């Protein structure tokens, strides 16, 4: 005979297993969110670089046109 209920031990084990599973799920969700955010940032940076390059080309063409 033990001084505590075996049901309590079983419940605690199940709760712990549940927490570990949920932790893994939350971690996977967080990693996916971070990957999506990083992809959006990279896309915005590329768009900005492309826009800057287009502006520079436009400025250079205007300068060349004015000197002709």
N, C-alpha and C positions, 0 to 999 in steps of 0.2 A: 504494500500500500504506500502510495506517495502522498506528500502533504499538499499537493495541488492537483487540479483537474487536468487530465491528459487532453481534454478538449481545448483548453487554453493554449497549450503548447502547439496543438495542431492549427488553431486559428492564427497564432503568431507566425508559424511557418508559412501558411498560405498568404498571410498579409505581406510578409517579407518577399515571397516569390512574386506576388503581384506588383510590389513596389519596384523590384528589379526589372520586371518586364516593362512596366510603364516608363521607367527611367531610360531604358534602351529605346523605346518608341519616341520619347521626348527628345532624346539625343539625335535620333535619325531625322526627326522633323526639324530640329534646329540646324543641323548640318545642311539639309536641303534648302532651308530659308537662306542661310548664309551663302550657299552656292548660287541661288537665284539672284540675290542682292549683288554679289560680285559680278555676275554676268551682266546685269543691268548697268552697273558702274562702268564696266569695260566697254559696253556698247555706247554709252553716253560719251566716254572719253574718245572713242574712235570717231564718233560723229562730230565732236568738237574739233578734233585734229583735222578731219577732212574739211570741215567748214573753214578753219583757219588757213589751210593750204589753198583752198579755193579763193579766199580773200587775198592772200599774198600773190597768187597768180594774176588775179584781176588787177591788183595795184601795179604789179610789174608791167602788165600789158598796157595799162593806162599811161604809165610813165614813158614807156617805149613809144607809144602813139604820140604823146605830146612832144617828144624830141624829134619826131620825123618831120 
